[in-house]
Structures are given as structure tokens and as C-alpha cells.
Amino acid sequence: MRNACLAAALLLAVSLLSAQEINIAIGLGGRPARITIFDEIDEPRERAAFRQVWDAAEPRTQLGLATRFIEQYPRSILLREAYELAARASVESGDRAAGLDWARRSLRLMPENPFLLVMVADTAAKEGDLDLAVTSARDALQYLEGAQAPSPITPEQWPQVRARLRATALFVVGRVAAARHQYKEAEQSLLASLILNPDDLEALYTMGVVRMAVRADDGAARALARVAREHATLSAPARESLRVLYARGGQTAGVGFETWAATLTWSPPEPAPPAALPGEPGRYAGSTVCRECHIRVYDSWQLTGMARMFRPYRAADVIGDFSGAHTISDGARAVMDGSKHFFDIRNGENGQWIRYPVDFVIGSKWQQAYATTLPDSRLLVFPIQYSRLRSAWVSYWKMVDAPGSVRADVSQFHRVPQDAVYQSTCAPCHTSQLSFPNGAARPADATFREGGINCEMCHGPSHGHAEQMKVRGRSDQLPASSLQTPIRFRTLPAPQYVAVCAQCHAQSAVHDAQPGGAVNYSQTGAPVRTYSSELPSSFSRKAFYRDGRYRATTFISEAFARSACFRQGGATCGSCHDPHPPDAAANPTSLKFGEDADAMCVQCHSALRDRPERHTRHAAGSEAGRCVSCHMPRNMEALLFQARSHEIDEIPDAEMTERFGSIDSPNACLSCHRDRDRAWLRTSLAAFRQKM
């Protein structure tokens, strides 16, 4: 049963590759265009070769074709998928060791693949690699938590598919714990697995063995009796264990072994009743109430990009050039009419210019966008935005959207492209306490407490706290129950801390409205919402470098979640950033340590504080001697500039750069040593590692 269930899960996982739709918009967008992974391959022969790998039905044939494809197209944009197909074909052919090797290569390029991780967990357990098995299983469980249905699985099918995958991962965790004599953890994991898949007789057999080891004989006997009756392979060892249990106490029933065994029945464990949801998380007060006690923090926050994310129009807040001197594709121009700002946009059907007033200002730090109010109260975002870095207008939608996007066509602005409506496309991350009381289909009815990101988007609803502070005074005089919000980040575990920031800084977060209409806040349950997410495989491969690293800053939270600093060291966004720094106006990236970038790293890696040149092999204080120069190189695209990678513990990799080239695998060393070639890089990095 175990192999049949796993095989079904594996086949289903591979089937995702066949017609999987992927999101090709890596910026914000309400309903981005979608394509299949085959469309990602530009070269027809390469596309045909990959299709041939996919279409192969016999595992050994598929493995041979996959191996040949990898040899012929070692830089393919679908190399990760080719590795995965080779891994699955190897396992199905009986070569588990080779399967694990191919799987490692695939996971190196995209570690957030719960389907492959489940296969690795099960295979590694059978190979005796218990550390790999349990790590892979736990990673799979983490990535499956809150994951939305990947195409082509429907939302109706996904709960069952996800349950089977989780069941297999939990079985592996329980199996490894049992092998290590950690029986309490083993029983908990196995029970959780059997709740999800009560017909998994291999998990049930393991449960029987665990209960037998802790002398919970009745439960052990009931589990083993069912296995003995129904599982061909495990029937004999299950009967042997039953005889031991019979001799250990079952014979006291006064009947023979066969009669005793026949009376034993096993009932699937019942899932625990859902935890009672807390009531309303609390009332919201608004940021001005916070100012009464937190004046310095409030004043600093007011100068940040978060506070200025979305504001009603004031001429003083406009940074764009509205002289009318510039046009975008002869279709749009920013102009003044008296003291008021307008956009003139040419109608693509009749060539006439239409004038729209600027009613709202969006952003201020790197770029500024503008929106106008339509007669039905929808806010329409203009297609051109002003770049502070370039001191010029840019066609924003054209930069972030796929070819053919309606909103990227300036001449179609008069048609009100749905994905250019602010309330449904931008507001979840640009306004606070957004609600769709009449559903997302009615964006004109959207309400929000404040433009921008206010205090309670991070700290939770704080009306009760503010009122009690007025009555009782200092917070240290308040009962603990009144201190649940505002959230105190110093006490939050790293995953919860980062989840707060990921509300807006994770491209994969899905802002679905709650039944009451809340989009980016919580009406019931925890003070800060936990959002479901799209798996990385749902996005275009163009969102990643070919070496697997995230390419765009819209995935900055996902990139940080890959780092050992977060996964093993408990680092958070607040380890390096202060969301309301005292020097907000001069510190647009909200760095906690200003220009002293090394201070971010040596607060944990204290051994490198003194004489860092012994580690960096560059002069202390030089740009090349900075921790971030090697471990956080500027290789994440932020539209008009390169931001630092937030995978953090990445190390310059000569093999990846040699394979994919500097464009598809940018290397920190070559970003400085531009006169050097890849051969120099390989030799230098090899020598560097020998000295470590």
C-alpha cells in the first residue's frame, strides 16, 4: 500500500510538468498572463527534445532521454525539470542512489519543491540516509503549509493531493524517529500520517512496532493484526510480532492465538477537533493614536516609504516632471494646468488626447506612480511612472508585464484595464486594513483605514492597548492579556517575525478576502493574518536566474527564507533593518547599522569581527572586504537598479557561472574583477577554499 500510494503521488507530481501554467508577471498584478513551461524554451529543437523526455512512458527510456537532454542543453531554462524527471525515472528503475543524486541537483536549483522533497524523503529513508530523509520531509511539510493548488490541480482536488503528500512526509518523520528510538515523536508523527491516510499499512505497521516497543500492547496488537490480514509483504513480520504480544499477555484471554488475533480490530484515529478560533482580534485605532505615546517612532515612520505608499493628491508631494516636455511612445504626457497636475493620454482608437486629473500619489522613494478616480469610484493607475533614479518617465506596466499586456499599452488606458485598477491590484500592499465588503468583483466598494502601511499592519489592532494605556499608564502595569497587541517583535520567533514582513514583501503571498471582506488584515483569529502562498514553480522561470537564485526583489522574502541565517540562525528582517529608523529621510533602505554593513553580520559571526581580512582575503574596510560584497552581491533586479541578494549565505560559485554565464549566474567576484575570465575565477576560488 505504501508503494502504491507513493507511486500515485509521484506520478501526480510529475504530471504537474505537462501542462503547468506559470505566472509570467514578476511585479504586482491582479490577473497576470499565464503560459506553460514549454513556452519558456525559445529554441524549437530544445523544446522538442524536452517534450520527448516528458512523453517517454518507460522509466529507463525516460532516464536515457533526460540524461541526453541534460548533456545537450546544460544551460536549459528547464534544467531543474530535466533533473527532476531523471530523478523520478531513476527511482522507478530501481536505482535509488542515482535518483537521490539527480534530485539534489534539481533541488539545488529550486529547493521549494515539496513534490520532489517527498520522494527524496521516502527514498532516503529506504537508503538509510536518515538525516536527509527527515530534513527533506520537514521541508516538504513546511512548503505544503498554506500552499495553493498548483496548476493543473484544481482547488477541489488539492486538499486530497496535499493530504497524501503530507501523510507520506509525516510517515518518514515517524519512521526516522522510530529508528532513533524517539518513540514519543514517532507516535505523534505516525498518528498524524494515519489521520491523513488511514489506509497506509506501512505506516500502521510502524505504529504497531513503536507501540510494542513502549509496551502499549493493546494498541500495537490492533495495528499489527490489520497489517497481518491485509499487507502481503508485511504480513509475516506482523504475525511474528503478534505472537510475541500473545505470549506477553494476549493468551490471558483464554483463547488460542488465531482466535485472539481474529478478534483484534483497528479503528483509524480521529482528527483532533479544530481549535476554537479566538474572537475578533481587536479594534483598530489608526496611526495617529499611536503618536500620542510613541512620538519619535511616529515621526520617523512618517518619513519612510511605507508611510508614503499611497496619499491623496497634494501638489507638494509630486516629484514627477509635469512640464509636458516628455512623452512615452507619443501616447502620454504629464502636464500642469494652473497649479494642478494632469496626464494627457492619447486614445488609441481615434487619436484624441484625453485629460485625466491626478487624484492620488503612490510611492516616493525610488519611483512615483499616480492614479485618477473614475466616475464609479475605481482608482485607475496611470501606465507611466516617474523614476527618481533616472529623473525620467518610464512605462511601468510594460517593464513588468508579459508581451501583449493590455495595461502595458498606453493607448488602451481609456478602456480601463482591469489589472490597472488600484483597489484590486495594488492596494493589498499599499494601503492599510483594506476590505472588499461586497467582494473582490466590486473594487469600487473597497474601503481602507489609511493609505500606506500604518502601525497596525505590523503591530496588530491596538485600540484596546491605547485605551488601557490612557487609563492605567505604563505598559508594565498592565495585565499580560492586554499586551498581546501591539505585537512586540523582540519576542517573536523568526518565522512569525518574517511572516509579518512577508505580508507585502513576498511575491508568492495570496491576499484573499476573508468572508467579511478583510483583504490584508484579520477580522477573526490571530492579530496578523497568515496568507496562503503560490509555490515557486507557479512562477515563470524568468523570475529566477538559471542557477536557481531569485532574480527580482519582489521575491525578497522568499530569497531570505532560503538563507541559513534564517533557517538555522533565527535571523529576521529586523536583524538588519529598522522599519522606522531615526534617520529615515537619509536612510531609504532602513538599514539598522547605516553604512557599517559588516555590523549586520558580525553580530552573529563574532569570530570574524577582528581581522576580517583573514576570512575575506581583501583589505579590511575595502569594498571587496565587506561581508555583503560576497554574500549579498547586487544581483536582484529592482526594475531600474540592482539590489542586494537576500539569500545571504550564497558563496560565489565558479561552476554555476561557467555553466550558465555571468548574465544567468552573476558572480560576486567577476562583478569587481571585470577584466578577469571564468578560468581565473575557477582557479582563484579553488585556491581561496584551500586556505579556509
LOTITI-482035 format. One record per residue (C-alpha): residue in one letter; x, z negated, y. Coordinates in steps of 0.02 Angstrom, whole numbers, padded with zeros to 5 digits, always signed. Layout:
// LOTITI-482035
AXZY/...
This chain:
// LOTITI-482035
M+00000+00000+00000/R+00143-00045+00117/N+00225+00127+00098/A+00059+00218+00114/C+00015+00127+00274/L+00186+00153+00347/A+00189+00336+00299/A+00022+00362+00384/A+00087+00278+00541/L+00245+00382+00539/L+00152+00545+00516/L+00037+00499+00658/A+00184+00454+00768/V+00268+00621+00735/S+00104+00711+00768/L+00117+00649+00946/L+00253+00775+00973/S+00149+00925+00927/A+00032+00938+01073/Q+00077+00788+01178/E+00028+00808+01357/I+00150+00737+01481/N+00141+00687+01662/I+00249+00801+01767/A+00221+00713+01933/I+00351+00577+01957/G+00288+00520+02125/L+00122+00437+02162/G-00027+00544+02116/G-00205+00515+02063/R-00225+00651+01931/P-00060+00739+01907/A-00045+00905+01820/R-00006+00895+01634/I+00088+01006+01513/T+00152+00992+01334/I+00330+00954+01287/F+00357+01133+01228/D+00332+01190+01407/E+00483+01087+01458/I+00601+01209+01371/D+00638+01355+01485/E+00738+01463+01363/P+00624+01558+01241/R+00745+01556+01094/E+00772+01370+01110/R+00584+01342+01120/A+00557+01447+00963/A+00695+01353+00871/F+00618+01185+00913/R+00447+01247+00861/Q+00522+01296+00694/V+00589+01119+00670/W+00419+01049+00712/D+00322+01166+00598/A+00429+01128+00444/A+00322+01031+00320/E+00451+00986+00187/P+00567+00843+00242/R+00731+00918+00180/T+00691+01084+00260/Q+00646+00998+00422/L+00806+00896+00419/G+00911+01053+00397/L+00822+01141+00539/A+00835+00989+00652/T+01021+00973+00617/R+01047+01157+00656/F+00945+01143+00816/I+01050+00995+00874/E+01210+01092+00839/Q+01148+01247+00930/Y+01068+01157+01077/P+01165+00995+01102/R+01106+00987+01285/S+00923+01018+01249/I+00795+00931+01357/L+00707+00888+01193/L+00861+00820+01106/R+00778+00650+01090/E+00633+00727+00996/A+00750+00826+00885/Y+00845+00667+00840/E+00680+00581+00800/L+00622+00721+00687/A+00790+00715+00597/A+00773+00526+00578/R+00600+00536+00502/A+00646+00680+00388/S+00798+00584+00326/V+00696+00430+00284/E+00562+00533+00197/S+00701+00619+00099/G+00766+00452+00039/D+00922+00440+00148/R+00880+00284+00246/A+01056+00258+00315/A+01057+00432+00391/G+00882+00403+00458/L+00940+00247+00549/D+01089+00342+00621/W+00979+00482+00690/A+00856+00354+00755/R+00993+00262+00851/R+01037+00425+00937/S+00856+00454+00986/L+00832+00276+01048/R+00992+00290+01148/L+00904+00424+01250/M+00736+00333+01258/P+00732+00155+01193/E+00548+00127+01236/N+00481+00219+01083/P+00376+00095+00983/F+00330+00225+00852/L+00512+00256+00806/L+00556+00072+00826/V+00427+00025+00695/M+00506+00148+00574/V+00679+00081+00613/A+00620-00098+00588/D+00545-00062+00418/T+00692+00046+00362/A+00824-00076+00423/A+00739-00219+00331/K+00746-00119+00169/E+00930-00081+00202/G+00968-00265+00229/D+01010-00248+00414/L+00904-00396+00464/D+00965-00409+00644/L+00922-00227+00679/A+00756-00246+00589/V+00694-00395+00688/T+00760-00333+00856/S+00676-00164+00832/A+00513-00245+00777/R+00507-00361+00927/D+00549-00219+01046/A+00408-00116+00970/L+00286-00260+00994/Q+00340-00278+01174/Y+00316-00093+01213/L+00148-00087+01124/E+00084-00233+01226/G-00036-00160+01352/A+00015+00020+01313/Q-00115+00152+01350/A-00159+00283+01220/P-00026+00420+01220/S-00092+00597+01202/P-00162+00665+01088/I-00229+00497+01026/T-00396+00461+01108/P-00436+00293+01188/E-00560+00266+01045/Q-00427+00296+00911/W-00288+00200+00996/P-00341+00020+00954/Q-00334+00056+00767/V-00170+00152+00778/R-00092+00018+00886/A-00154-00119+00769/R-00071-00036+00618/L+00093-00016+00710/R+00089-00196+00769/A+00046-00253+00592/T+00200-00167+00522/A+00312-00239+00658/L+00243-00414+00629/F+00268-00394+00442/V+00451-00353+00471/V+00474-00505+00583/G+00392-00613+00450/R+00494-00534+00310/V+00658-00565+00402/A+00608-00744+00443/A+00567-00774+00261/A+00735-00704+00206/R+00817-00826+00327/H+00711-00971+00261/Q+00623-00988+00429/Y+00459-01015+00342/K+00353-01075+00487/E+00393-00920+00592/A+00373-00812+00436/E+00198-00878+00402/Q+00143-00856+00582/S+00203-00676+00589/L+00132-00631+00419/L-00037-00706+00461/A-00040-00606+00623/S+00005-00449+00524/L-00132-00479+00395/I-00263-00507+00530/L-00222-00333+00595/N-00207-00254+00422/P-00283-00363+00285/D-00254-00227+00153/D-00064-00234+00168/L-00024-00305-00004/E+00163-00309+00025/A+00137-00424+00175/L+00016-00526+00069/Y+00146-00540-00070/T+00275-00601+00054/M+00149-00727+00120/G+00124-00790-00058/V+00311-00811-00082/V+00327-00904+00084/R+00184-01023+00043/M+00256-01051-00129/A+00423-01098-00050/V+00341-01231+00059/R+00234-01288-00090/A+00069-01234-00013/D+00023-01186-00190/D-00163-01151-00173/G-00139-01026-00032/A+00010-00950-00123/A-00088-00929-00284/R-00237-00846-00199/A-00125-00721-00110/L-00021-00680-00264/A-00174-00662-00375/R-00242-00520-00270/V-00072-00434-00268/A-00059-00452-00457/R-00227-00367-00479/E-00208-00225-00354/H-00025-00178-00322/A+00058-00077-00459/T+00239-00112-00411/L+00221-00293-00359/S+00100-00342-00496/A+00235-00402-00617/P+00332-00515-00496/A+00167-00581-00428/R+00112-00630-00604/E+00279-00715-00636/S+00257-00818-00479/L+00079-00859-00530/R+00143-00927-00697/V+00262-01040-00603/L+00118-01102-00495/Y+00010-01125-00650/A+00144-01232-00730/R+00167-01325-00567/G-00014-01380-00557/G-00136-01243-00597/Q-00150-01296-00779/T-00229-01458-00724/A-00390-01358-00706/G-00402-01368-00896/V-00414-01180-00925/G-00291-01050-00984/F-00180-00951-00867/E-00281-00791-00871/T-00444-00881-00839/W-00366-00981-00698/A-00290-00825-00618/A-00456-00732-00630/T-00544-00867-00529/L-00424-00853-00382/T-00488-00757-00231/W-00406-00722-00065/S-00501-00705+00098/P-00423-00613+00245/P-00375-00729+00388/E-00496-00733+00532/P-00429-00687+00703/A-00418-00833+00821/P-00564-00840+00943/P-00517-00764+01110/A-00450-00891+01231/A-00576-00942+01360/L-00542-00846+01517/P-00513-00953+01669/G-00642-00935+01804/E-00611-00849+01967/P-00426-00863+02007/G-00465-00921+02182/R-00517-00857+02352/Y-00402-00753+02459/A-00355-00814+02631/G-00259-00671+02711/S-00081-00672+02776/T-00122-00744+02947/V-00174-00907+02865/C-00003-00919+02780/R+00079-00903+02951/E+00013-01072+03005/C+00141-01161+02894/H+00266-01026+02849/I+00308-00958+03021/R+00486-00899+02987/V+00442-00815+02823/Y+00288-00734+02900/D+00386-00666+03048/S+00520-00596+02932/W+00390-00518+02818/Q+00308-00434+02968/L+00468-00334+02993/T+00479-00274+02813/G+00422-00108+02743/M+00291-00197+02638/A+00201-00266+02789/R+00207-00096+02875/M+00150+00005+02725/F-00019+00051+02799/R-00080+00020+02976/P-00219+00083+03090/Y-00152+00208+03214/R-00057+00145+03365/A+00048+00265+03464/A+00190+00139+03470/D+00204+00139+03278/V+00228+00328+03262/I+00407+00382+03225/G+00374+00568+03194/D+00414+00710+03312/F+00245+00766+03381/S+00317+00886+03510/G+00243+01034+03416/A+00414+01114+03404/H+00416+01116+03214/T+00301+01193+03084/I+00302+01188+02894/S+00280+01361+02818/D+00194+01412+02979/G+00047+01309+02918/A+00057+01139+03002/R+00121+01065+03163/A+00121+00891+03239/V+00062+00889+03420/M+00012+00774+03562/D-00150+00789+03659/G-00130+00672+03804/S-00069+00509+03729/K-00148+00539+03559/H-00063+00612+03404/F-00139+00756+03304/F-00098+00878+03166/D-00143+01061+03182/I-00162+01140+03009/R-00198+01324+02979/N-00348+01365+02871/G-00285+01475+02729/E-00447+01572+02720/N-00470+01629+02900/G-00302+01587+02979/Q-00380+01475+03112/W-00295+01314+03167/I-00395+01155+03140/R-00350+00997+03235/Y-00357+00827+03147/P-00326+00659+03231/V-00201+00535+03162/D-00303+00380+03116/F-00180+00286+03005/V+00009+00268+02990/I+00088+00249+02816/G+00263+00178+02799/S+00407+00163+02920/K+00569+00127+02828/W+00633+00293+02760/Q+00485+00405+02791/Q+00317+00401+02878/A+00154+00481+02824/Y-00011+00495+02917/A-00194+00501+02869/T-00355+00557+02952/T-00532+00492+02925/L-00659+00614+02855/P-00844+00604+02903/D-00884+00519+02736/S-00750+00383+02766/R-00623+00451+02644/L-00447+00449+02713/L-00351+00611+02688/V-00162+00603+02688/F-00077+00746+02782/P+00036+00854+02673/I+00186+00842+02789/Q+00279+00682+02822/Y+00418+00634+02940/S+00588+00591+02866/R+00682+00462+02967/L+00840+00506+02871/R+00832+00691+02914/S+00743+00673+03081/A+00632+00815+03021/W+00464+00852+02942/V+00456+00877+02753/S+00319+00946+02641/Y+00299+00788+02537/W+00174+00843+02405/K+00275+01000+02374/M+00428+00893+02341/V+00346+00779+02212/D+00215+00889+02129/A+00224+01023+01998/P+00208+01207+02048/G+00028+01254+02079/S-00024+01086+02150/V-00172+01110+02269/R-00124+00966+02381/A+00052+01040+02400/D-00023+01197+02476/V-00038+01158+02662/S-00164+01299+02686/Q-00285+01211+02567/F-00292+01049+02665/H-00464+01090+02733/R-00530+01089+02554/V-00490+00901+02541/P-00384+00900+02382/Q-00441+00752+02278/D-00263+00692+02247/A-00230+00682+02434/V-00367+00552+02461/Y-00282+00392+02512/Q-00401+00267+02433/S-00383+00335+02256/T-00204+00400+02260/C-00100+00287+02373/A-00199+00130+02410/P-00165+00036+02246/C+00015+00010+02302/H-00005+00024+02490/T-00146-00097+02526/S-00192-00274+02476/Q-00342-00332+02375/L-00411-00156+02352/S-00584-00142+02274/F-00695+00002+02218/P-00864-00088+02217/N-00954+00072+02169/G-00821+00140+02052/A-00668+00249+02072/A-00777+00403+02088/R-00832+00339+02259/P-00665+00315+02351/A-00753+00318+02520/D-00831+00150+02474/A-00663+00068+02441/T-00626-00095+02531/F-00466-00191+02555/R-00420-00353+02641/E-00262-00291+02727/G-00158-00136+02745/G+00017-00155+02674/I+00072-00285+02548/N+00017-00457+02603/C+00074-00629+02545/E-00060-00647+02413/M-00018-00485+02324/C+00135-00578+02260/H+00091-00762+02276/G-00090-00752+02219/P-00251-00809+02302/S-00208-00956+02414/H-00364-01004+02510/G-00382-01167+02414/H-00200-01210+02440/A-00213-01180+02627/E-00369-01287+02642/Q-00293-01430+02544/M-00135-01423+02647/K-00239-01446+02803/V-00323-01599+02728/R-00183-01680+02631/G-00025-01623+02716/R+00134-01589+02620/S+00126-01496+02455/D+00223-01633+02365/Q+00074-01746+02397/L-00047-01628+02309/P-00104-01638+02128/A-00022-01512+02011/S-00185-01417+01986/S-00186-01366+02169/L-00011-01294+02158/Q-00046-01153+02035/T-00056-01037+02182/P+00033-00989+02284/I+00148-00939+02143/R+00322-01015+02156/F+00443-00885+02094/R+00584-01007+02063/T+00490-01073+01912/L+00431-00907+01839/P+00508-00837+01679/A+00593-00670+01709/P+00457-00560+01627/Q+00321-00638+01735/Y+00427-00628+01892/V+00467-00445+01868/A+00287-00406+01821/V+00233-00460+01996/C+00352-00335+02075/A+00307-00204+01945/Q+00129-00200+02012/C+00194-00069+02132/H+00373-00034+02079/A+00332+00030+01904/Q+00278+00211+01894/S+00200+00177+01723/A+00081+00041+01786/V-00102+00092+01773/H-00215+00023+01909/D-00385+00025+01827/A-00529-00058+01918/Q-00598-00216+01840/P-00786-00221+01807/G-00814-00300+01977/G-00712-00165+02064/A-00544-00252+02089/V-00403-00125+02078/N-00241-00212+02125/Y-00289-00395+02115/S-00378-00511+01995/Q-00559-00563+02006/T-00552-00659+01842/G-00410-00727+01738/A-00231-00751+01797/P-00194-00756+01984/V-00089-00597+01968/R-00151-00456+01858/T-00061-00388+01707/Y-00080-00200+01705/S-00084-00083+01559/S+00051+00050+01561/E+00093+00226+01509/L+00231+00242+01381/P+00385+00332+01449/S+00354+00476+01329/S+00198+00515+01429/F+00304+00574+01575/S+00397+00735+01598/R+00574+00740+01528/K+00620+00792+01705/A+00590+00611+01754/F+00747+00570+01655/Y+00925+00630+01653/R+00966+00715+01491/D+01073+00565+01444/G+00914+00461+01445/R+00931+00367+01610/Y+00787+00364+01731/R+00809+00492+01869/A+00682+00437+02001/T+00664+00274+02097/T+00478+00272+02058/F+00537+00206+01888/I+00649+00072+01962/S+00560-00072+01875/E+00566+00018+01707/A+00752+00051+01734/F+00785-00132+01772/A+00688-00186+01617/R+00816-00091+01511/S+00962-00193+01576/A+01046-00332+01479/C+01041-00431+01641/F+00852-00440+01621/R+00833-00434+01433/Q+00967-00560+01391/G+01017-00644+01553/G+00847-00679+01629/A+00888-00590+01792/T+00743-00546+01906/C+00716-00439+02059/G+00739-00598+02160/S+00914-00621+02090/C+00972-00487+02211/H+00828-00457+02333/D+00735-00565+02459/P+00563-00489+02496/H+00559-00572+02667/P+00741-00588+02721/P+00786-00669+02887/D+00867-00505+02944/A+00726-00390+02887/A+00743-00268+03032/A+00926-00234+02993/N+00910-00253+02804/P+00788-00117+02745/T+00832-00141+02561/S+00801-00330+02573/L+00969-00372+02494/K+00995-00557+02465/F+01183-00553+02494/G+01195-00422+02629/E+01350-00315+02618/D+01434-00429+02491/A+01368-00333+02340/D+01485-00421+02218/A+01398-00586+02254/M+01246-00520+02160/C+01347-00504+02000/V+01469-00649+02006/Q+01328-00775+02024/C+01312-00750+01836/H+01479-00669+01790/S+01578-00808+01874/A+01737-00773+01774/L+01757-00612+01874/R+01745-00698+02043/D+01933-00723+02060/R+02048-00572+02048/P+01910-00446+02007/E+02041-00308+02006/R+02091-00362+01831/H+01921-00301+01774/T+01889-00157+01893/R+02066-00084+01891/H+02041-00048+02076/A+02096-00141+02230/A+01989-00293+02272/G+01875-00258+02418/S+01885-00070+02399/E+01728+00033+02369/A+01788+00075+02193/G+01820-00109+02161/R+01638-00156+02191/C+01535-00202+02038/V+01393-00089+02093/S+01506+00064+02108/C+01524+00074+01919/H+01372-00020+01855/M+01243+00033+01985/P+01300+00205+02044/R+01194+00303+02165/N+01109+00418+02042/M+00922+00380+02062/E+00830+00508+02164/A+00731+00437+02310/L+00671+00607+02373/L+00795+00628+02515/F+00936+00513+02463/Q+01018+00440+02309/A+00978+00258+02271/R+01073+00143+02156/S+01033+00142+01971/H+00944-00016+01916/E+00990-00003+01733/I+01136-00107+01799/D+01242-00133+01644/E+01268+00052+01616/I+01451+00097+01593/P+01524+00267+01639/D+01507+00371+01480/A+01628+00515+01459/E+01544+00582+01301/M+01374+00599+01385/T+01447+00683+01539/E+01549+00802+01432/R+01393+00848+01334/F+01266+00864+01474/G+01373+00896+01628/S+01383+00799+01790/I+01213+00856+01851/D+01118+00798+01697/S+01231+00649+01663/P+01305+00593+01829/N+01460+00487+01808/A+01515+00349+01925/C+01700+00393+01905/L+01677+00576+01949/S+01568+00532+02098/C+01726+00466+02181/H+01861+00567+02094/R+01781+00734+02134/D+01944+00828+02109/R+01956+00773+01927/D+01883+00856+01773/R+01797+00791+01618/A+01957+00791+01516/W+02033+00671+01642/L+01876+00566+01632/R+01885+00553+01443/T+02069+00505+01444/S+02052+00381+01587/L+01901+00291+01514/A+01985+00279+01343/A+02138+00200+01425/F+02027+00085+01528/R+01940+00018+01374/Q+02104-00014+01284/K+02154-00132+01425/M+01990-00230+01421/
